[in-house]
Amino acid sequence: MQNIKSLFLLLLSCFFGGCTSSAIFEDYRNIPQEKWAINSDIQFEVEIPQNGDYDFILCIRHTTDYEMANLWCFLTVADSTRTIRKDSVNIMVAEADGKWKGKGNLLKTLEYPLPDPYALNTGKYFISVKQGMRTPTLKGIKNVGLIVRPGTSVPTTIE
């Protein structure tokens, strides 16, 4: 009986230990009426706790009303004085056969890790995300989110 209790406690601790996230920031912004206008910036404010490399993950939640197979996004990272980095990313939200990527049924959630870590110093950063499609308004985009995690490489500083 003692072995069963020990095994149960071990499995329980593994289960809850597996739920922890290394993210220092995770947030989603709602898109009004699920229509993302081309001139609408999605803004995030992130506090970086220490100098180092950080991985950014762009998150898109869309309905099956989204009419494209991809989504171009322009991401800008700035501190209080200057732009640190700009990225253009092409997120494939559907396979070539039209099958949606991501998790979920009627609402799809897709996490897109940006390819290179961001070397950031301690402080406050402002992240802006814009849609870069040629369509003035994208239907079916419900939320845009951002996850920031410590990178796996050796900490660096920016000049």
C-alpha positions as CSV (number, residue, x, y, z in Angstrom):
1,M,0.0,0.0,0.0
2,Q,2.9,2.4,0.8
3,N,4.4,1.7,-2.7
4,I,1.1,2.7,-4.3
5,K,0.9,5.9,-2.3
6,S,4.5,6.7,-3.3
7,L,3.9,6.0,-6.9
8,F,0.7,8.1,-6.9
9,L,2.6,11.1,-5.3
10,L,5.4,10.7,-7.8
11,L,2.9,10.7,-10.8
12,L,1.0,13.6,-9.3
13,S,4.2,15.7,-8.9
14,C,5.3,14.9,-12.4
15,F,1.9,15.9,-13.8
16,F,1.9,19.3,-12.0
17,G,5.6,19.8,-12.6
18,G,5.0,19.3,-16.3
19,C,2.4,22.2,-16.4
20,T,4.9,24.9,-15.5
21,S,6.0,27.2,-18.2
22,S,9.3,29.0,-18.6
23,A,7.6,31.9,-20.2
24,I,8.4,35.4,-18.7
25,F,5.5,36.8,-20.8
26,E,2.4,35.4,-22.4
27,D,-0.6,37.5,-23.4
28,Y,-3.3,37.6,-26.2
29,R,-5.0,40.7,-27.6
30,N,-8.6,40.4,-29.0
31,I,-9.2,41.6,-32.5
32,P,-12.4,43.6,-32.6
33,Q,-15.2,41.8,-34.5
34,E,-12.6,39.3,-35.6
35,K,-11.5,41.7,-38.4
36,W,-7.9,42.7,-38.4
37,A,-7.4,46.0,-40.3
38,I,-4.1,46.6,-42.1
39,N,-3.5,49.8,-40.2
40,S,-4.2,48.3,-36.8
41,D,-1.1,47.6,-34.6
42,I,-1.3,45.0,-31.8
43,Q,0.8,46.2,-28.9
44,F,2.6,44.4,-26.1
45,E,4.7,45.7,-23.3
46,V,7.3,43.2,-22.0
47,E,9.5,43.6,-18.9
48,I,12.8,41.7,-19.5
49,P,14.2,40.6,-16.1
50,Q,17.9,40.1,-17.1
51,N,20.3,40.5,-20.0
52,G,20.1,37.5,-22.3
53,D,18.7,35.9,-25.4
54,Y,15.0,35.5,-25.5
55,D,12.8,33.4,-27.8
56,F,9.6,35.0,-29.2
57,I,6.6,33.0,-30.2
58,L,3.9,34.7,-32.2
59,C,0.4,33.2,-31.6
60,I,-2.5,33.4,-33.9
61,R,-6.1,32.3,-33.1
62,H,-8.4,32.3,-36.1
63,T,-11.8,30.9,-37.0
64,T,-12.5,28.8,-40.1
65,D,-13.8,32.1,-41.6
66,Y,-10.2,33.1,-42.3
67,E,-9.9,33.0,-46.1
68,M,-6.1,32.7,-46.6
69,A,-3.6,29.8,-46.3
70,N,-0.9,32.1,-44.8
71,L,-0.6,35.3,-42.8
72,W,2.2,37.8,-43.2
73,C,3.0,39.7,-40.0
74,F,5.4,42.5,-39.3
75,L,6.9,42.5,-35.8
76,T,8.8,45.5,-34.3
77,V,10.7,45.4,-31.0
78,A,11.7,48.7,-29.5
79,D,12.9,50.0,-26.1
80,S,12.2,53.4,-24.8
81,T,14.7,55.1,-27.2
82,R,15.0,53.1,-30.4
83,T,13.9,50.2,-32.5
84,I,15.9,47.1,-31.7
85,R,14.7,44.8,-34.4
86,K,12.1,44.3,-37.2
87,D,11.0,41.0,-38.5
88,S,8.6,39.9,-41.4
89,V,7.2,36.5,-40.9
90,N,5.0,34.4,-43.2
91,I,2.9,32.1,-41.0
92,M,1.4,29.2,-42.9
93,V,-2.0,28.6,-41.3
94,A,-3.1,25.9,-43.7
95,E,-1.5,22.9,-45.5
96,A,-1.4,22.8,-49.3
97,D,-4.5,20.7,-49.4
98,G,-6.4,23.3,-47.3
99,K,-6.3,21.5,-44.0
100,W,-5.8,24.0,-41.1
101,K,-2.7,23.8,-39.1
102,G,-2.8,24.5,-35.3
103,K,-4.8,23.1,-32.4
104,G,-8.6,23.3,-32.0
105,N,-11.7,22.7,-34.1
106,L,-13.7,25.8,-35.0
107,L,-11.1,28.1,-33.4
108,K,-7.5,27.3,-34.4
109,T,-4.5,28.2,-32.3
110,L,-1.2,28.4,-34.0
111,E,2.1,29.1,-32.3
112,Y,4.9,30.4,-34.6
113,P,8.4,30.5,-33.0
114,L,10.5,33.3,-34.6
115,P,13.7,31.7,-36.0
116,D,16.4,33.7,-34.2
117,P,16.5,34.7,-30.5
118,Y,16.4,38.3,-29.5
119,A,19.4,39.6,-27.5
120,L,17.9,41.9,-25.0
121,N,19.1,43.8,-21.9
122,T,17.1,44.2,-18.7
123,G,14.2,46.7,-19.1
124,K,10.9,47.4,-20.7
125,Y,10.3,46.6,-24.4
126,F,7.4,47.5,-26.7
127,I,6.4,44.9,-29.3
128,S,4.1,45.8,-32.2
129,V,2.5,43.3,-34.6
130,K,0.9,44.3,-37.8
131,Q,-0.8,42.2,-40.4
132,G,1.1,42.4,-43.7
133,M,-1.5,40.9,-46.1
134,R,-2.6,42.9,-49.1
135,T,-6.2,42.7,-47.9
136,P,-7.3,45.8,-46.0
137,T,-9.3,43.8,-43.5
138,L,-8.7,40.1,-42.6
139,K,-11.8,38.3,-41.4
140,G,-11.6,35.4,-38.9
141,I,-8.6,36.6,-36.9
142,K,-9.8,36.3,-33.3
143,N,-6.6,36.9,-31.2
144,V,-2.9,37.7,-31.6
145,G,-0.7,36.7,-28.9
146,L,3.0,36.8,-27.8
147,I,5.0,34.4,-25.7
148,V,8.5,35.3,-24.5
149,R,10.8,32.7,-23.0
150,P,14.5,32.8,-22.0
151,G,16.6,31.5,-24.9
152,T,18.7,28.4,-24.8
153,S,21.9,30.1,-25.8
154,V,24.5,31.9,-23.7
155,P,23.3,35.3,-22.4
156,T,24.5,38.3,-24.4
157,T,24.1,42.0,-24.3
158,I,23.3,44.5,-27.0
159,E,25.3,47.7,-27.6
